[in-house]
Amino acid sequence: MAKMMLIPNSKWFISANSAAQSIEIFKMLEDIALKRIPSFANCTSVFADEVVKSANSETGFIKSQAGHHFTLYNNSELKTLSTNVEAARGLCGSVLFDETAWQTAEQMAALEHFADTDTSFSTGIGKSHYIMPKQMPLQLLYASSAGDVEFPFYQKYRHFAKRMFMGDDNYFVCDINANTIMSYSTIDGEKIEPHITKEAVEKNIAEDPEKAERELFNKFRRGGGQNAVVKMETFVRNSEYRVPLMKNDTGDKKFIFCYDPARSFDGSVLSIYQLIKDKKIGYYLRLENCISMVDVNTKNKTPLPMPDQLEIIKEQLIRYNGVGVPEWSNIEFYIDAGAGGGGVSAVADQLMADWTDRFGNVHRGMIDPDHKQYETARMKYRNAAPIVHLINPQSHKKIIYDALEKMSNLDLIKYTSYDGKEFIMIPDPENKGEFVQHMLSNDERLALTNIELLKTETSYMCRFDNPNGSVQYELAREKRNTMHDDRAYTNAMSAFALALARRTELISANENTHNIGYLKKYARASRIYGN
């Protein structure tokens, strides 16, 4: 904002991982100018007075589907950019990259060329008899917490720092972490209370050490490296800012439940995916909720007792099946059947019989129709819906992680993005091209946080090829003693379920094609023989 006021004819563009993020920065500039931020107590109206007003905008801050923008009276202007790289090519100006750590090489390479033009260059007809003053050069500013070393921001961070250390004044790198803010926040040299508290930092470290290292202390992560089943770039490409769906709001949506149970030593996680059919790509998944069944009152945050976990599962089954539809017609339930987790004895066995919820409503039981242990139970529990699928980790681990790798590389599993705030920016349903703040409920924030943990865990799952030709899927070696893989396992189960759904769809399509061909041949034969 200072540069735009002091430097005439300067053009600035804001680039982020999504249009919503760019617009969020735009709104921050607008709020500062219009003195809407209580923590900036001494703001003046000097910037707002310099913004060009119009009949369409009383403030001059224009919201447009093509990009939010404003212009100052000295002809300086600012505009937000979307992630559509092709639409942004050919522009010229300075660029502010926000959340640069997760921007792709293609996106950054296209936008960095905005600053190639020499602003001091000028020409005309004939020989010039005067000297034009030197103009302020265009700039590229990169702002971000740390990310993955495989993304281009890490290489730029290293390269720019080296150039600065060598004395090149075209480069400047400033690394500010939480400790710097807590210990050295000052105004005019006088120390002030920091806006980050020690308690908040400790809370973030306890809840998600991996994220705290990146977001608060600027330590880059390496992920699973070349052996990663799903690279972080794939997660970034398939993540979006949206509100998690906490129930079946229409009654006709289909969901896949993936449950990895545990009681003592591991984590217990239920991940809920919406199964969506697209006309072009067929079936794909959208992760809507991730529930960690942890007892927060225990010292080591161990899982809840199995009866409590079972109650949570039943409640979610009711929520996501929907109202006014046949019971469990919208759900397929995948459960890890490992001996240690209690998936068979503590969960699947308890769900076979009809049960009554806390409101007195009776619900159908459910059963795995193919599992060998339920050969006689199927005769006894005839009313149980055949929607349960017990997955044996010993025989299926390679299969489900292989499915995860393939489905992810095809961009068929979609996730949410979340930066830890109390709100997210979502498209305004009434004003096309505009974004509004959605204040998150506690359940929505918890779901988004757990989905971020799921993506992190999955990015550390690696494929190891053994000398004997076998394949093994495990956490990266440096994470095996500090990280669980339960969320990643539910993610792999969902990919297996998606692969089965797509295979069934393909077989059905081939059968229909065969039947249509047969009917056409029969019709032609009927006409020939006069029948």
Secondary structure, DSSP 8 states (H G I E B T S, - for coil): -HHHHHSTT-EEEEE-SSHHHHHHHHHHHHHHHTT--TT-TT--SHHHHHB--BTTBSSS-B--TT--EEEBTTS-EEEE--S-HHHHTT--SEEEEESGGG--HHHHHHHHGGG-S-TT----SS---S---------EEEE----BTTSHHHHHHHHHHHHHHTT-TT-------HHHHHHH-EETTEE---SS-HHHHHHHHHH-HHHHHHHTT---B-TTGGGBSS-HHHHHHTEE------S-SSS--EEEEEEE--SSSS--EEEEEEEEEETTTEEEEEEEEEEE-B-TTSTT--B--HHHHHHHHHHHHHHHH-SSS-TTTTEEEEEE--TTTTIIIIIIGGGSS-EE-TTS-EE--B--SS-GGGTTHHHH-TTSBS-EEEE-HHHHHHHHHHHHHHHHHTT-EEEE---S-SEEEEE-SSSTT-EEEEE--HHHHHHHHHHHHHHHHHHTEEEEE-TTS-EEEEE-GGGTTT---HHHHHHHHHHHHHHHHHHHHHHHHHHHHHHHHHHHHHHHHHHHHT-
